[in-house]
Amino acid sequence: MKLDSIILFESKVNENFYPFSVLHPVWELRVGAMRIFEKYQIVFDTSSISFFSANELILDSFLDRFSINNKESKSNKKLILSSQLLPNSELASQLDDLITDSSSNYTILLKDKIVGYYTDAILDGLESLDNLNSEDYNPVSLDSDTKYLNYIWDAISYNESILIDDANYYRNWNSPKEEYSKGVHYLEKSQIFISDTVKIHPNVVVDASEGAVIIDENVKIMAGSTILGPCYIGKNSTIKVGAKIYGSTSIGEVCKVGGEVEGSIIQSYSNKQHDGFLGHSFISEWVNLGADTNTSDLKNTYSEITVLQRDNEIKTGTMFLGLICGDHTKSAINTQFNTGTIAGVCGILVRPGFLPNHIKSFSWGGLQTSPTYKYSKAIEVCEIVMQRRGKKLTDSERELLQLEYDKVK
């Protein structure tokens, strides 16, 4: 990549990505095998990647948790991109051509929406993409297949194609080795990429006939499991006995997953250890889904799913959507989630029967009439859970959770 510097940009907390956006910038969202910013670091490997968010607490928390020194390149040649724009090799090639041919500043358009701009001028500050006037710049349209996330459920919709693209970055890994292949059945071995430190027990089926399967470092796959591609299983995660992991699924690092999972993203540090169905869902960090928790991801009428995000009713444009769950929320055994449910952060969901499809943060129960979980107790539990994994809440996370609590108490 010829570009010296890329700045991933957020002008505000993006409620279209609630509840993930309570504690995370959009560029931290996992789509495919990687978080968005990690993919930028690989695709644009010779460019300096830095980050800007108008929400300093979100930015500080991110930089602390990933130990990132957020220094911008001294070069004047900068590309400022929306963190909702998904990177791939085709995008890198197009941006290379754009910059090579550049004789002036550019505004980059995607489907009539400004998603970034290139400049070789010295910047006094970063202009919000929403405030740019396309008439002041030379517009360039990105390829029509370039993917841009408008809402958090778009990550679920795009996950299959992004997983297939991400497999190209794991092709230097070896195919399954003999020492962990005894009693394991592989279909399409050439599309299976497994770290040398993976442990796979007998009677496991890994089927990459519909797309690559990527199994990262120190993963443990217990006996009787079936994994269908395209799929990614992140570092230090465990797939429990008899699990059924269907295609278009991404499981981040340090997760424990059992039962049946289809077309879903589990960000990191979350558990769904037991039987129960998780379909077309997004699970943030530090979530625990109790035994026999089930999600509905298709309406009986086969109609488009409408969700309630905060106070906004939004048509999702899809027939398949299960649960969108915020950080630190926990469901009791036998919990039932309706189609297109959005659950906020730090919830304790313990009510029988189907829960409503909008559950506020810090809910103790899950119903609209349920009391609010006491903030000090919720934080205490967050700390206990994170300490068990060698992590702790940052000061910025505490402030962000306090701000969310103040909205719902």
Backbone torsions as a table, in degrees:
resi	resn	phi	psi	omega
1	MET	NA	131.0	-176.6
2	LYS	-82.7	-13.0	-174.4
3	LEU	-75.0	133.8	-179.2
4	ASP	-75.3	-42.3	-170.0
5	SER	-142.1	134.5	172.2
6	ILE	-120.7	132.3	175.7
7	ILE	-115.3	116.3	173.3
8	LEU	-81.8	132.2	-160.2
9	PHE	-127.8	134.4	169.5
10	GLU	-136.0	126.2	-177.4
11	SER	-88.3	-12.9	-177.1
12	LYS	-167.5	168.9	171.3
13	VAL	-66.9	124.8	-172.7
14	ASN	-94.6	103.2	-177.6
15	GLU	-66.4	-14.3	174.8
16	ASN	-66.2	-13.4	-179.6
17	PHE	-114.1	16.6	172.5
18	TYR	-64.7	139.3	7.5
19	PRO	-93.1	-3.1	178.6
20	PHE	-57.1	-36.0	-174.4
21	SER	-72.7	-6.7	175.7
22	VAL	-61.6	-38.8	-175.3
23	LEU	-121.3	-6.1	-171.0
24	HIS	-134.3	146.3	166.3
25	PRO	-74.6	156.5	-178.1
26	VAL	-61.0	-34.1	-177.5
27	TRP	-66.0	-8.5	177.2
28	GLU	-89.1	-8.5	-178.0
29	LEU	-62.6	135.2	176.3
30	ARG	-84.9	122.5	172.0
31	VAL	-132.5	121.5	-172.5
32	GLY	77.8	-140.3	-177.0
33	ALA	-87.0	-7.5	-173.2
34	MET	-137.0	161.7	166.2
35	ARG	-71.4	157.1	-175.7
36	ILE	-57.8	-45.5	-176.8
37	PHE	-68.0	-31.8	176.8
38	GLU	-66.1	-36.8	177.7
39	LYS	-67.3	-39.1	175.5
40	TYR	-59.5	-41.9	-178.7
41	GLN	-64.0	-29.1	179.0
42	ILE	-85.1	-45.9	-177.0
43	VAL	-66.9	-40.2	-179.3
44	PHE	-108.5	61.2	-168.5
45	ASP	-71.7	-15.1	177.4
46	THR	-101.7	2.6	-179.9
47	SER	-100.6	149.9	171.8
48	SER	-79.4	125.7	179.2
49	ILE	-107.4	124.0	175.7
50	SER	-131.6	175.4	-167.4
51	PHE	-135.3	141.4	174.7
52	PHE	-136.6	131.4	172.4
53	SER	-138.1	136.3	175.9
54	ALA	-65.9	-20.6	176.2
55	ASN	-91.9	101.6	-174.3
56	GLU	-66.5	-31.6	178.6
57	LEU	-65.3	-44.3	177.6
58	ILE	-60.3	-46.4	-178.6
59	LEU	-64.7	-46.0	-178.9
60	ASP	-61.6	-42.3	179.2
61	SER	-61.9	-45.2	178.7
62	PHE	-59.8	-48.5	-177.5
63	LEU	-63.4	-38.8	178.1
64	ASP	-65.0	-48.4	-174.4
65	ARG	-66.3	-30.4	-178.7
66	PHE	-107.3	8.9	176.6
67	SER	49.7	52.1	-176.8
68	ILE	-104.5	129.8	172.4
69	ASN	-90.6	107.6	-167.5
70	ASN	-87.6	61.9	179.0
71	LYS	-94.1	129.2	176.5
72	GLU	-78.5	151.0	173.8
73	SER	-62.8	146.0	177.4
74	LYS	-76.0	-11.3	-179.8
75	SER	-66.8	148.0	175.7
76	ASN	-79.7	-15.6	-176.2
77	LYS	-83.1	100.6	-174.6
78	LYS	-126.2	145.0	172.8
79	LEU	-118.0	116.2	179.3
80	ILE	-99.4	119.4	-173.8
81	LEU	-124.6	142.5	170.7
82	SER	-62.3	137.0	178.9
83	SER	-69.7	-5.5	178.3
84	GLN	-87.9	-4.7	179.6
85	LEU	-87.9	123.6	-175.7
86	LEU	-87.2	130.1	-177.7
87	PRO	-86.2	149.6	167.6
88	ASN	-157.4	177.8	-175.2
89	SER	-64.7	-33.2	179.1
90	GLU	-66.5	-40.1	176.5
91	LEU	-63.1	-42.9	178.8
92	ALA	-59.3	-42.6	-179.6
93	SER	-64.5	-42.8	-179.5
94	GLN	-65.7	-40.3	179.2
95	LEU	-68.5	-34.8	173.6
96	ASP	-57.6	-47.7	-179.8
97	ASP	-63.3	-40.9	-179.1
98	LEU	-59.8	-46.2	-175.7
99	ILE	-73.0	-37.1	178.1
100	THR	-61.0	-39.3	-177.5
101	ASP	-87.4	-1.5	-170.9
102	SER	-72.4	133.5	170.3
103	SER	-122.1	0.7	179.9
104	SER	-157.4	177.2	175.2
105	ASN	-64.9	149.8	-179.3
106	TYR	-126.7	146.2	163.3
107	THR	-106.2	131.2	-178.3
108	ILE	-99.4	128.1	-177.1
109	LEU	-110.6	148.0	173.4
110	LEU	-137.4	111.1	179.5
111	LYS	51.9	49.3	178.0
112	ASP	67.8	12.0	179.0
113	LYS	-116.8	131.5	178.4
114	ILE	-74.7	122.8	-177.6
115	VAL	-119.6	2.9	177.5
116	GLY	168.1	170.9	175.8
117	TYR	-149.8	150.7	178.0
118	TYR	-108.2	139.0	176.8
119	THR	-144.6	145.8	170.8
120	ASP	-111.7	16.8	177.6
121	ALA	-96.1	158.5	175.8
122	ILE	-71.5	131.2	-177.1
123	LEU	-96.5	128.8	171.8
124	ASP	-79.4	-32.3	179.5
125	GLY	-168.6	177.1	-178.2
126	LEU	-98.2	126.4	178.5
127	GLU	-81.7	130.7	176.3
128	SER	-59.2	136.0	179.9
129	LEU	-60.9	-29.1	-179.5
130	ASP	-70.3	-21.8	-176.3
131	ASN	-95.1	-7.1	-177.3
132	LEU	-70.5	143.8	174.6
133	ASN	-105.2	114.0	-175.4
134	SER	-61.2	-19.9	179.8
135	GLU	-71.4	-18.8	-179.2
136	ASP	-85.9	-5.1	-175.1
137	TYR	-131.9	165.0	175.0
138	ASN	-86.6	109.6	-174.4
139	PRO	-74.7	142.3	175.5
140	VAL	-132.2	126.2	-180.0
141	SER	-91.5	131.1	175.9
142	LEU	-76.2	162.0	178.8
143	ASP	-56.1	147.9	-175.2
144	SER	-64.9	-24.4	-178.6
145	ASP	-89.4	1.9	173.7
146	THR	-64.9	135.1	-171.6
147	LYS	-102.4	134.8	-178.7
148	TYR	-132.0	131.3	-178.0
149	LEU	-88.9	117.1	174.1
150	ASN	-90.4	-34.1	-179.1
151	TYR	-138.7	164.3	-176.3
152	ILE	-63.5	-32.4	-179.5
153	TRP	-71.8	-13.2	173.6
154	ASP	-63.0	-29.7	177.1
155	ALA	-60.6	-38.6	177.6
156	ILE	-67.0	-43.4	-178.3
157	SER	-63.9	-37.9	-176.5
158	TYR	-87.9	-7.5	-168.6
159	ASN	-60.0	-38.8	-178.8
160	GLU	-60.1	-51.8	-176.4
161	SER	-68.0	-33.8	178.6
162	ILE	-70.0	-38.9	175.5
163	LEU	-58.8	-43.2	179.7
164	ILE	-62.7	-40.7	177.1
165	ASP	-67.6	-41.5	-178.0
166	ASP	-62.8	-29.1	-179.8
167	ALA	-56.8	-27.1	179.7
168	ASN	-62.2	-22.0	-177.6
169	TYR	-91.8	2.2	179.0
170	TYR	-118.2	8.6	-173.4
171	ARG	-72.3	-10.2	174.6
172	ASN	-82.1	-7.4	175.0
173	TRP	-76.1	151.5	-179.5
174	ASN	-75.9	155.9	169.0
175	SER	-68.6	167.6	-176.5
176	PRO	-51.4	133.2	-179.1
177	LYS	-90.2	157.9	-174.4
178	GLU	-61.6	-37.1	-172.9
179	GLU	-65.8	-23.2	173.4
180	TYR	-118.0	31.1	-179.3
181	SER	-114.2	-3.2	-178.0
182	LYS	-68.2	122.7	-179.8
183	GLY	75.7	9.6	178.5
184	VAL	-109.3	136.8	-176.7
185	HIS	-107.8	123.3	-179.0
186	TYR	-113.6	133.5	172.0
187	LEU	-114.5	130.5	-176.5
188	GLU	59.6	64.2	-177.2
189	LYS	-56.8	-31.9	-176.7
190	SER	-65.5	-16.2	179.9
191	GLN	-107.6	16.9	179.0
192	ILE	-113.8	123.4	-176.0
193	PHE	-123.5	114.6	-170.9
194	ILE	-128.9	130.1	175.8
195	SER	-64.7	151.0	179.5
196	ASP	-63.9	-18.8	-175.5
197	THR	-95.4	5.9	179.4
198	VAL	-73.8	144.6	173.9
199	LYS	-117.9	120.1	-179.4
200	ILE	-120.5	123.8	-179.9
201	HIS	-83.3	166.3	-178.7
202	PRO	-62.9	164.3	176.8
203	ASN	62.2	34.1	173.6
204	VAL	-103.7	140.3	175.2
205	VAL	-113.4	125.5	174.8
206	VAL	-118.8	111.5	-171.3
207	ASP	-116.8	108.8	-179.5
208	ALA	-105.7	21.8	-177.1
209	SER	-68.7	-21.7	178.3
210	GLU	-106.0	3.6	-178.8
211	GLY	154.7	160.2	-173.5
212	ALA	-64.1	149.5	170.7
213	VAL	-115.6	123.8	-179.2
214	ILE	-116.9	119.8	-178.9
215	ILE	-120.0	113.6	-168.7
216	ASP	-86.0	-176.5	-169.9
217	GLU	-59.2	139.0	171.7
218	ASN	60.8	23.6	173.6
219	VAL	-75.5	143.0	174.8
220	LYS	-118.3	122.9	178.8
221	ILE	-113.6	114.8	-173.3
222	MET	-84.0	166.7	-169.3
223	ALA	-59.0	144.7	172.5
224	GLY	80.1	7.7	-179.0
225	SER	-83.1	153.0	174.4
226	THR	-125.9	129.1	-178.4
227	ILE	-125.9	120.8	-179.7
228	LEU	-110.0	138.1	178.3
229	GLY	-88.2	167.1	-2.2
230	PRO	-73.5	141.1	-174.0
231	CYS	-157.8	146.2	172.9
232	TYR	-129.3	134.9	175.0
233	ILE	-122.8	120.7	-169.4
234	GLY	-82.7	170.3	-174.3
235	LYS	-55.2	137.1	172.7
236	ASN	63.3	22.0	175.8
237	SER	-94.0	159.5	-179.6
238	THR	-125.2	129.5	172.8
239	ILE	-101.2	119.8	-169.2
240	LYS	-78.1	168.4	-176.1
241	VAL	-54.7	128.0	173.8
242	GLY	73.6	13.9	-179.2
243	ALA	-64.6	149.8	176.7
244	LYS	-121.9	102.3	-177.5
245	ILE	-105.6	107.9	-178.5
246	TYR	-86.6	171.7	-174.8
247	GLY	-63.6	166.7	179.9
248	SER	62.9	34.2	-178.7
249	THR	-117.0	134.2	174.1
250	SER	-122.5	127.2	178.0
251	ILE	-119.9	119.0	-177.5
252	GLY	-75.0	-169.2	-174.9
253	GLU	-75.5	153.1	173.7
254	VAL	54.6	50.7	174.4
255	CYS	-116.8	154.6	171.3
256	LYS	-121.7	121.3	-170.9
257	VAL	-132.6	128.9	174.7
258	GLY	-136.8	-175.2	-179.6
259	GLY	71.4	-145.5	-173.8
260	GLU	-116.6	124.5	-179.2
261	VAL	-129.8	131.8	-179.2
262	GLU	-140.0	131.1	171.1
263	GLY	54.5	39.0	-172.4
264	SER	-125.2	161.5	176.0
265	ILE	-121.9	124.3	172.4
266	ILE	-111.9	113.1	-167.4
267	GLN	-58.8	-62.9	180.0
268	SER	179.7	156.6	171.8
269	TYR	56.1	31.6	179.4
270	SER	-123.8	153.9	-175.7
271	ASN	-123.0	134.5	165.6
272	LYS	-136.9	76.9	-165.4
273	GLN	-80.9	-21.6	-165.3
274	HIS	-114.8	179.4	178.7
275	ASP	-61.1	157.6	-175.4
276	GLY	133.3	157.1	-174.8
277	PHE	-105.7	129.0	172.6
278	LEU	-119.6	111.2	-175.2
279	GLY	-125.4	133.6	174.8
280	HIS	45.2	54.8	-173.7
281	SER	-126.8	160.5	172.0
282	PHE	-124.2	123.8	-178.2
283	ILE	-116.9	120.5	-179.9
284	SER	-74.2	-158.7	-174.3
285	GLU	-91.6	152.6	175.1
286	TRP	61.6	31.6	176.0
287	VAL	-94.5	144.2	172.2
288	ASN	-129.3	118.7	177.2
289	LEU	-99.6	118.7	-175.5
290	GLY	-68.1	167.4	-177.7
291	ALA	-54.8	135.4	177.8
292	ASP	66.2	21.7	168.5
293	THR	-68.5	132.9	-178.0
294	ASN	-130.9	144.2	174.9
295	THR	-116.3	141.7	167.2
296	SER	-92.1	131.0	179.8
297	ASP	-122.3	10.5	179.5
298	LEU	-148.3	127.8	179.2
299	LYS	-74.2	149.9	178.7
300	ASN	-61.8	-23.3	179.4
301	THR	-88.4	-2.4	-178.5
302	TYR	57.5	27.6	-176.9
303	SER	-96.3	167.8	177.9
304	GLU	-59.9	141.1	-177.6
305	ILE	-89.7	131.6	173.8
306	THR	-109.1	135.3	-179.5
307	VAL	-117.9	160.6	173.0
308	LEU	-110.9	107.0	-177.4
309	GLN	-108.4	112.5	-164.2
310	ARG	55.9	-117.4	179.1
311	ASP	-108.2	11.1	-175.3
312	ASN	-102.5	125.4	174.9
313	GLU	-88.8	123.0	-171.7
314	ILE	-130.5	132.3	171.5
315	LYS	-80.6	127.7	-172.5
316	THR	-86.3	-17.5	-177.9
317	GLY	78.1	10.6	-179.3
318	THR	-133.9	153.7	174.4
319	MET	-88.8	-16.7	-173.0
320	PHE	-118.2	113.1	174.2
321	LEU	-160.6	126.5	-179.4
322	GLY	-100.0	-103.3	-173.0
323	LEU	-114.5	131.8	167.4
324	ILE	-108.6	111.9	-169.0
325	CYS	-120.6	131.3	-179.7
326	GLY	-80.1	168.6	-178.6
327	ASP	-57.8	146.7	170.1
328	HIS	65.2	16.1	176.9
329	THR	-91.2	146.3	-175.5
330	LYS	-134.6	136.4	176.8
331	SER	-108.6	146.4	177.6
332	ALA	-77.9	172.2	175.5
333	ILE	-60.4	146.7	176.1
334	ASN	64.0	23.7	177.6
335	THR	-72.2	139.7	-179.8
336	GLN	-120.8	122.0	179.6
337	PHE	-105.2	132.2	176.1
338	ASN	-68.8	163.2	173.5
339	THR	-58.4	132.7	176.0
340	GLY	65.3	44.4	178.5
341	THR	-89.4	136.5	172.3
342	ILE	-117.0	119.6	-179.4
343	ALA	-115.7	130.2	-177.6
344	GLY	-73.0	-164.0	-176.4
345	VAL	-88.1	156.8	170.6
346	CYS	55.5	38.6	176.2
347	GLY	-93.5	148.1	170.0
348	ILE	-116.4	104.8	-168.6
349	LEU	-104.9	104.9	-167.6
350	VAL	-130.7	12.9	-175.2
351	ARG	-91.3	144.5	178.0
352	PRO	-73.8	160.4	178.3
353	GLY	78.1	-179.6	179.9
354	PHE	-68.2	131.0	174.5
355	LEU	-79.1	159.1	176.4
356	PRO	-65.0	161.4	-176.5
357	ASN	-85.9	5.7	169.7
358	HIS	-135.9	117.4	-177.8
359	ILE	-121.8	119.6	-175.9
360	LYS	-69.0	159.1	173.6
361	SER	-62.7	151.9	177.8
362	PHE	58.5	31.1	176.9
363	SER	-80.6	130.1	173.4
364	TRP	-102.0	88.2	-180.0
365	GLY	136.4	-52.1	178.2
366	GLY	112.5	-12.9	178.7
367	LEU	-86.8	163.7	177.7
368	GLN	-63.3	-27.2	-178.2
369	THR	-94.3	0.6	-177.7
370	SER	-67.7	148.7	178.3
371	PRO	-68.8	165.4	178.2
372	THR	-88.8	130.6	177.8
373	TYR	-60.3	129.1	-179.3
374	LYS	-60.3	129.5	-173.0
375	TYR	-58.3	-47.8	-176.8
376	SER	-61.5	-37.7	179.0
377	LYS	-71.0	-41.0	178.3
378	ALA	-59.8	-44.0	179.8
379	ILE	-65.8	-39.3	177.6
380	GLU	-58.7	-43.4	179.4
381	VAL	-68.0	-40.4	175.8
382	CYS	-55.1	-44.4	-178.3
383	GLU	-65.0	-42.1	-180.0
384	ILE	-62.1	-47.0	-178.4
385	VAL	-62.6	-44.8	-176.5
386	MET	-70.1	-36.0	178.6
387	GLN	-61.5	-30.8	179.2
388	ARG	-66.3	-17.6	177.8
389	ARG	-112.9	16.4	177.6
390	GLY	71.6	22.7	-179.8
391	LYS	-119.2	165.5	175.2
392	LYS	-147.5	156.0	176.6
393	LEU	-65.4	135.5	172.5
394	THR	-80.1	160.5	176.4
395	ASP	-59.0	-37.0	179.6
396	SER	-65.5	-39.2	177.9
397	GLU	-63.0	-40.3	177.9
398	ARG	-59.5	-44.3	179.7
399	GLU	-65.8	-39.5	179.2
400	LEU	-65.6	-40.9	177.5
401	LEU	-66.6	-36.0	176.5
402	GLN	-63.6	-41.9	178.2
403	LEU	-62.3	-40.1	178.6
404	GLU	-68.2	-40.7	178.8
405	TYR	-60.9	-40.4	-179.9
406	ASP	-63.5	-25.1	179.2
407	LYS	-75.6	-25.8	-171.0
408	VAL	-115.4	-11.7	-173.9
409	LYS	-68.3	NA	NA
